[in-house]
């Protein structure tokens, strides 16, 4: 029997871009699973906001770097969605969880390189593999990259390189999962005012002004600029969009 309700899993959905994505998905009527790393209270607050919009939501703890526990995570998830939503599968996976490290190329350490690799690429790669058994045919994957794969700002060589890998992975996912009618796309936000990377874009007035002056719409991005694009890709309106990189930057550095 075809699953009539639609469910989206948003990793890192308790704050920042992930929170906004979850809320925008809920506005389109999707039920939400969001993951959080260590702030359960924030996740519970987002659930309340989602459920005020109508859809239902659950939060599940996930450390994207804890690869060995992905099987346990999805076992828990399967039981949770069966109990909460009465179904056994989900429809969309939004790979949003991640961190940023701002470090000049010449000063970046092996530990920083490994951390970004594990979280931004390996974790996303293996988590998506594990999610495939829970993902309905005809569903979709939305990966999150960055405008920094097109333009450069000092200090983001590792972060941007891993996101370039995610953009390539997205095309391979679209190609190899096409037989299941699973679409895979990637959104690439420009600089956004969140607590990401220690809140540098939001809190550093000099950086904020620099970015705004190099963005044709004249300001730095906000989380609300991004979530609706991810949500759009998880609807039938986007049913013929596949293997695409969509930059959401307001025209930063063009």
Protein Blocks (a to p, Z undefined) as FASTA:
>chain_A
ZZfbdcdddehilgcjllmmmmmmmmnopacddddfklmmlmmmmmmmmmmnopacdddd
ddfklmmlmmmmmmmmmmmmmmmnopabdfbdcdfbccdddddfklpcfklmmmmmmmmm
mmmmmmmmmmmmmpcghiacdddddfklmmccehilmmmmmmmmmmmmmmmmmmmmmmno
pacddddddddddfehhlmmmmmmklmmmmmmmcfnopacdfklmmmmmmmmmcfklmmg
ghiacddehopaZZ
